[in-house]
């Protein structure tokens, strides 16, 4: 896959931006058969036969419905009809919402009906797995295929696994484990890994071949010096934040290794190491979608698929967002931090 180059005048609009360029490897996953010898998404791992397969024993979140009294529902409907503006709560609605939340209990997530059925309150509550749940193989990345993959302690292989349930520890979503290895150490391999329960089909990836491509991208505006950040804001406002906006032009969408994190949803947040509180490195972005703007739509090379899939991996994170994994390369245990956008 080949990403089209930057527009000729893109960097000229932001004097000094070029010095902040950083490489990232776009993975370009595309559905196809994979083996344990390859870099891939959703395929078998080169897993040592004498190493236990990771499991998850953290409580997962379960959706429950709580019946609501008809009298309370009638009061809420009457309050809604009293609104003078569609999205402005009428007098008394806030307290009624609180009353419903108190009735539903911890984990309250709203109320409503489905297909004309009874009106219920929704909540998510933690429940333990009956037994530790085997994790799902998410991705395997080889340094020889992915030039921006870190190599802590000389590792040249990263394996990513997660539990396909919603959890409330850290960002809402799957629990994650990383394994850093040297391929030369892997000889006697596990055959078929154990299979566990699945709570969210969006956390079970389709097997995808990778077509890694190294590109250069630039920081999210809030990470730039003040003069450049001001210029970006002025330029985006002038162009109306269309497809020519700064983020759409300078930050790669989709699955990638390295580069910069896009903070469009929450604004810039710190990502300190959970052990030493030092800096972390963006190592992997697991994205729900591959398709960006015209700037980032790749051109296939010979032998590569010529489609432009929207969700090739079948993975859906959060509300169709992305999970970012930040790794500390200073601590020997290689701790990591998760952030979801």
C-alpha positions in Angstrom: 0.0 0.0 0.0 1.2 3.5 -0.8 -0.2 6.6 0.9 -0.4 9.6 -1.3 2.2 12.3 -0.5 1.3 15.5 1.4 -0.1 18.3 -0.7 2.8 20.4 -2.0 2.1 23.4 0.2 1.0 21.6 3.3 4.2 22.0 5.4 4.7 25.5 4.0 1.5 26.7 5.7 3.1 25.8 9.1 6.7 27.0 9.2 8.7 24.9 11.7 6.3 22.0 11.7 8.7 19.8 9.7 11.1 19.4 12.6 8.4 17.5 14.6 7.9 14.9 11.9 7.9 11.3 13.3 7.6 8.0 11.5 4.7 5.6 12.0 3.9 2.3 10.3 0.4 2.0 8.9 -0.5 -1.7 9.1 -3.2 -1.7 6.4 -5.0 -4.9 7.6 -6.9 -6.7 4.8 -8.9 -10.0 5.3 -7.0 -13.1 4.2 -5.4 -16.3 5.4 -2.6 -16.0 7.9 -0.1 -18.2 9.7 1.8 -18.1 13.0 4.9 -17.3 11.1 3.6 -13.9 9.9 2.7 -10.5 11.2 -1.1 -10.3 11.2 -4.3 -9.4 13.0 -6.6 -12.1 14.3 -4.4 -15.1 13.5 -2.5 -17.8 15.3 0.5 -16.8 17.5 3.9 -18.3 17.8 3.3 -19.3 21.4 5.7 -21.4 23.4 4.3 -24.8 24.3 5.5 -24.6 27.9 4.0 -21.2 28.6 0.4 -21.0 29.9 -2.1 -19.2 27.7 -3.2 -15.9 29.2 -6.5 -15.8 30.9 -8.6 -13.0 32.4 -10.1 -13.2 35.9 -11.1 -9.6 36.2 -14.9 -9.0 36.6 -16.6 -8.2 33.4 -19.5 -5.9 32.9 -23.0 -7.4 32.4 -26.0 -5.5 31.1 -29.1 -5.8 33.2 -32.6 -4.4 32.8 -34.6 -3.1 35.8 -38.4 -2.7 35.5 -39.6 0.9 36.2 -42.9 1.7 37.9 -45.6 2.8 35.5 -46.3 5.9 37.6 -42.6 7.0 37.4 -42.6 6.5 33.7 -45.8 8.6 33.3 -44.3 11.4 35.2 -41.1 11.3 33.1 -43.1 11.3 29.9 -45.2 14.3 31.1 -42.1 16.2 31.9 -40.6 15.5 28.5 -43.8 16.8 26.8 -43.3 20.0 28.8 -40.0 20.9 27.1 -39.9 24.2 25.3 -36.8 23.2 23.4 -36.0 19.7 22.1 -32.7 19.2 23.9 -33.3 21.4 27.0 -34.6 19.5 30.0 -37.9 20.7 31.4 -38.3 21.7 35.0 -38.3 18.6 37.2 -36.7 16.3 34.6 -33.3 16.4 36.3 -34.7 15.2 39.6 -36.8 12.5 37.8 -33.6 11.3 36.1 -32.0 11.1 39.5 -35.0 9.2 40.9 -34.7 6.6 38.1 -31.0 6.3 38.7 -31.4 5.7 42.4 -34.1 3.0 41.6 -31.9 1.3 39.1 -28.8 1.4 41.3 -25.1 1.4 40.6 -24.1 1.1 37.0 -27.1 3.1 35.8 -26.8 3.7 32.0 -30.1 5.2 31.0 -33.7 4.1 30.5 -36.1 3.3 27.7 -38.0 0.6 25.8 -37.2 -1.7 22.9 -39.6 -2.4 20.1 -42.5 -1.1 22.1 -41.8 -3.3 25.1 -41.9 -2.2 28.7 -39.9 0.8 29.8 -36.9 -0.3 31.9 -33.8 1.1 33.4 -30.4 -0.1 32.1 -27.4 -0.8 34.2 -24.0 -2.5 33.8 -22.7 -4.4 36.8 -19.5 -6.3 37.4 -19.6 -10.1 37.4 -16.8 -12.6 37.8 -16.0 -15.1 35.1 -17.1 -18.6 36.4 -13.5 -19.7 35.6 -10.5 -17.6 34.3 -11.4 -16.8 30.7 -8.8 -17.6 27.9 -7.9 -14.4 26.0 -8.3 -13.9 22.3 -5.2 -13.3 20.0 -5.6 -9.8 18.7 -2.3 -9.2 16.7 1.2 -10.5 16.1 3.8 -8.0 14.9 7.4 -8.8 13.8 10.0 -6.1 13.8 11.3 -7.2 10.4 7.8 -6.3 9.0 7.0 -3.3 11.1 9.9 -0.8 11.2 8.5 1.4 13.9 7.9 -1.5 16.4 9.9 -0.9 19.6 12.5 -3.6 20.5 12.7 -3.5 24.3 15.5 -5.8 25.5 16.2 -6.9 22.0 12.7 -8.3 21.4 11.7 -8.6 17.8 8.1 -9.9 18.2 5.1 -8.4 19.9 2.0 -10.4 20.6 -1.2 -8.7 21.8 -4.1 -10.5 23.4 -7.3 -9.3 25.1 -10.4 -10.6 26.9 -13.4 -10.1 24.6 -15.7 -8.7 27.3 -16.4 -5.2 28.6 -14.4 -4.3 31.8 -14.5 -1.2 33.9 -10.8 -1.4 35.0 -8.9 1.3 33.1 -10.8 2.4 30.0 -14.1 0.7 29.5 -13.4 -2.3 27.2 -11.3 -5.4 27.0 -8.4 -6.2 29.3 -5.1 -6.5 27.4 -1.9 -8.4 27.7 1.4 -7.9 25.8 4.1 -10.4 25.2 7.5 -9.3 23.9 9.7 -12.1 22.5 12.8 -12.9 20.4 11.7 -15.1 17.5 14.9 -17.1 17.7 13.9 -18.3 21.2 10.6 -19.8 19.8 11.1 -23.5 18.9 8.6 -25.8 20.5 5.2 -24.2 19.8 1.7 -24.5 21.2 -0.7 -26.2 18.8 -4.3 -25.1 19.4 -4.9 -22.4 22.1 -7.8 -22.8 24.5 -11.1 -21.1 23.6 -13.0 -19.0 26.0 -16.3 -17.2 26.2 -17.0 -14.1 24.1 -19.1 -11.2 25.5 -18.6 -8.8 22.6 -18.3 -10.0 19.0 -16.5 -6.7 18.1 -13.5 -7.9 20.1 -13.0 -11.0 18.0 -10.9 -9.9 14.9 -11.2 -11.4 11.5 -7.9 -12.9 10.3 -6.1 -10.1 8.3 -2.9 -10.0 6.4 -0.8 -6.8 7.0 0.6 -4.5 4.3 2.9 -2.3 6.5 3.9 1.1 5.2 6.1 3.6 6.9 4.8 7.2 6.7 5.6 10.5 8.4 3.1 12.2 10.6 3.0 15.2 12.9 1.8 16.0 16.5 -1.7 16.7 17.6 -2.1 20.5 17.8 -2.0 20.6 21.6 1.4 19.0 21.5 2.8 21.8 19.3 4.6 25.0 20.5 2.1 27.8 21.2 2.9 29.8 18.0 2.3 26.7 15.8 -0.8 25.7 17.7 -2.3 29.2 17.2 -1.6 29.0 13.5 -3.2 25.6 13.2 -6.3 26.9 15.0 -6.6 29.9 12.7 -6.0 27.8 9.6 -8.6 25.2 10.6 -11.2 27.9 11.4 -10.6 29.5 8.1 -11.1 26.3 6.1 -14.2 25.3 8.2 -12.6 22.1 9.6 -13.3 20.2 6.3 -11.2 17.4 4.9 -8.3 19.8 4.7 -8.1 20.3 8.4 -4.8 19.8 10.2 -5.6 16.5 11.8 -7.0 15.1 8.6 -3.9 16.1 6.7 -1.1 15.3 9.1 -2.2 12.4 11.3 -2.7 8.9 10.0 -6.0 7.0 10.7 -6.4 3.3 11.2 -4.2 0.6 12.7 -0.7 1.8 13.1 2.5 1.4 15.1 4.4 4.5 16.4 3.7 8.0 15.4 1.5 10.4 17.3 -1.9 10.0 19.1 -5.0 11.9 18.0 -6.7 13.5 21.0 -9.7 15.0 19.1 -12.2 13.4 21.4 -10.9 14.3 24.8 -8.1 16.9 24.2 -4.6 16.0 25.2 -4.2 13.8 28.3 -1.1 12.7 30.1 0.1 9.1 29.5 2.6 8.4 32.4 4.1 5.0 33.0 2.0 3.2 35.6 5.2 2.1 37.4 7.8 4.9 37.2 5.5 7.8 36.1 7.9 8.5 33.3 7.2 9.0 29.6 5.6 6.3 27.5 5.7 5.7 23.7 2.7 5.2 21.5 3.2 1.6 20.4 0.0 0.4 18.8 -3.3 1.9 17.7 -6.2 -0.5 17.4 -8.8 1.3 15.3 -12.4 0.5 14.5 -12.0 1.9 11.0 -9.3 2.1 8.3 -10.8 4.6 6.0 -9.6 8.2 6.4 -9.9 11.2 4.1 -8.6 11.3 0.6 -5.2 12.3 1.9 -4.8 8.9 3.6 -6.6 6.5 1.2 -3.8 4.2 0.1 -3.1 3.1 -3.5 -2.5 -0.7 -3.8 0.7 -1.9 -5.2 1.1 -5.1 -7.3 -0.3 -8.2 -5.6 -2.2 -6.2 -3.0 -6.0 -6.0 -2.7 -7.5 -3.1 -4.6 -10.4 -2.5 -2.2 -10.8 0.2 0.3 -12.5 -1.5 3.3 -14.1 0.4 6.0 -13.8 -2.2 8.8 -11.6 -5.0 7.5 -10.7 -6.4 10.9 -14.3 -6.5 12.3 -12.9 -4.9 15.5 -15.1 -2.2 17.0 -13.7 -0.4 20.0 -15.9 1.7 22.3 -18.2 3.9 20.2 -16.5 3.1 17.0 -13.2 4.6 18.3 -9.7 3.4 18.8 -7.7 1.8 21.6 -4.1 3.2 22.0 -1.4 1.3 23.8 1.4 3.4 25.3 4.5 1.5 26.5 7.2 2.4 28.9 10.6 1.4 27.4 12.5 2.4 30.5 11.1 -0.1 33.0 12.3 -3.7 32.7 8.8 -5.1 33.0 7.7 -3.0 30.0 4.5 -1.8 31.6 1.9 -0.1 29.4 -1.1 2.2 29.6 -4.3 2.0 27.6 -6.3 5.0 26.3 -9.5 4.8 24.4 -10.8 7.6 22.1 
